Amino acid sequence: VLAISAGGSLDEALPPGRFVTVDQFIDQTRSRTASFFDSGFVAHVGFAEPVCPRLSQLAAAAVVKAGGEASEGATY
């Protein structure tokens, strides 16, 4: 999965149409169970390093090679 959603930025350096790789997430999800499992089994996924840096670099390089613009290292 290379894209989890399309979004905008308040940063003028990241205009519409630019491919941006993220390296961190801020989870503002509310009003749901804070676990990916149910029925007596509890497990959590660590978010310390939620993105594969190698895949991010390869994706950004592919966009640039195809003639697009890419930025690396943003927070989603």
KEKE-3310 file (N, C-alpha, C; in steps of 0.2 Angstrom, whole numbers, plus 5000, padded with zeros to 4 digits):
npx = (5004:5004:4997:4987:4978:4971:4976:4978:4989:4995:5007:5015:5026:5022:5013:4997:4996:5009:5019:5021:5030:5027:5034:5030:5015:5001:4989:4973:4962:4946:4934:4933:4937:4953:4962:4967:4962:4949:4937:4943:4957:4970:4980:4993:4999:5014:5019:5031:5040:5032:5033:5041:5056:5064:5055:5048:5058:5061:5049:5047:5058:5054:5043:5050:5058:5048:5045:5038:5035:5042:5042:5051:5048:5037:5023:5009)
npy = (4994:5010:5022:5029:5038:5053:5069:5086:5100:5112:5118:5128:5124:5111:5109:5105:5090:5086:5072:5065:5057:5050:5050:5048:5047:5055:5050:5054:5048:5044:5038:5024:5007:5005:4995:4982:4970:4959:4950:4946:4945:4955:4966:4978:4989:4995:5012:5019:5019:5019:5018:5011:5015:5012:5008:5020:5029:5022:5023:5038:5040:5034:5041:5054:5049:5046:5059:5067:5077:5075:5074:5070:5064:5068:5072:5063)
npz = (5000:4995:4997:5009:5010:5002:5005:5011:5013:5024:5022:5011:5004:5000:4988:4980:4971:4973:4977:4993:5005:5021:5038:5050:5061:5068:5078:5080:5083:5090:5102:5100:5103:5109:5103:5092:5092:5099:5110:5122:5119:5119:5110:5104:5092:5089:5086:5085:5075:5062:5048:5033:5029:5018:5008:5007:5002:4990:4983:4982:4974:4962:4958:4955:4945:4936:4932:4941:4956:4972:4990:5005:5021:5031:5042:5045)
capx = (5000:5008:4994:4982:4973:4974:4975:4981:4994:4995:5013:5016:5031:5019:5007:4993:5000:5016:5019:5024:5031:5027:5038:5026:5008:4998:4983:4968:4956:4943:4927:4933:4942:4960:4965:4965:4959:4944:4936:4948:4964:4972:4987:4993:5004:5019:5020:5037:5043:5027:5034:5047:5060:5067:5050:5047:5063:5060:5043:5049:5063:5050:5039:5054:5060:5042:5043:5034:5038:5041:5045:5051:5048:5031:5019:5002)
capy = (5000:5016:5028:5028:5043:5059:5075:5093:5102:5120:5120:5130:5120:5105:5110:5100:5086:5083:5066:5066:5051:5052:5046:5048:5048:5058:5047:5058:5044:5044:5035:5017:5003:5006:4989:4979:4963:4959:4944:4943:4945:4962:4968:4984:4990:5001:5018:5022:5019:5016:5018:5008:5021:5010:5008:5027:5031:5019:5026:5044:5040:5032:5047:5058:5046:5047:5066:5070:5080:5071:5077:5065:5066:5073:5069:5063)
capz = (5000:4995:4999:5014:5009:4999:5009:5009:5017:5025:5020:5004:5000:4998:4984:4977:4966:4975:4981:4999:5010:5028:5042:5057:5061:5074:5078:5084:5083:5097:5103:5098:5107:5108:5102:5085:5093:5103:5112:5127:5117:5118:5107:5102:5087:5090:5081:5086:5068:5058:5040:5031:5026:5012:5003:5006:4997:4983:4980:4980:4968:4956:4956:4952:4939:4931:4930:4946:4961:4978:4996:5009:5028:5033:5047:5043)
cpx = (5005:5004:4988:4976:4976:4972:4979:4986:4993:5002:5014:5021:5028:5013:5003:4997:5006:5015:5023:5024:5031:5032:5035:5019:5006:4991:4978:4962:4953:4937:4928:4938:4949:4964:4963:4962:4953:4943:4941:4955:4966:4979:4987:4999:5008:5019:5026:5041:5038:5028:5040:5051:5063:5061:5048:5052:5063:5054:5044:5053:5059:5046:5044:5056:5054:5041:5039:5038:5037:5045:5045:5051:5043:5027:5012:4997)
cpy = (5006:5023:5026:5033:5049:5065:5081:5095:5110:5123:5122:5127:5113:5106:5104:5096:5083:5077:5067:5059:5054:5047:5045:5050:5051:5055:5051:5054:5044:5040:5028:5014:5004:5000:4986:4973:4964:4952:4941:4943:4953:4963:4975:4985:4996:5006:5021:5024:5016:5015:5015:5013:5019:5010:5016:5030:5029:5022:5034:5045:5038:5037:5052:5056:5047:5054:5070:5073:5076:5075:5071:5068:5070:5069:5069:5063)
cpz = (5000:4997:5004:5013:5005:5004:5007:5014:5018:5024:5013:5000:4998:4994:4982:4971:4968:4979:4987:5003:5017:5032:5049:5056:5068:5074:5083:5084:5090:5096:5099:5103:5105:5107:5095:5086:5098:5106:5117:5125:5116:5115:5104:5097:5089:5085:5082:5079:5063:5051:5039:5027:5019:5007:5002:5001:4990:4979:4978:4974:4962:4954:4953:4945:4933:4929:4935:4951:4968:4984:5001:5017:5030:5038:5045:5050)
residu = (VAL:LEU:ALA:ILE:SER:ALA:GLY:GLY:SER:LEU:ASP:GLU:ALA:LEU:PRO:PRO:GLY:ARG:PHE:VAL:THR:VAL:ASP:GLN:PHE:ILE:ASP:GLN:THR:ARG:SER:ARG:THR:ALA:SER:PHE:PHE:ASP:SER:GLY:PHE:VAL:ALA:HIS:VAL:GLY:PHE:ALA:GLU:PRO:VAL:CYS:PRO:ARG:LEU:SER:GLN:LEU:ALA:ALA:ALA:ALA:VAL:VAL:LYS:ALA:GLY:GLY:GLU:ALA:SER:GLU:GLY:ALA:THR:TYR)
# end
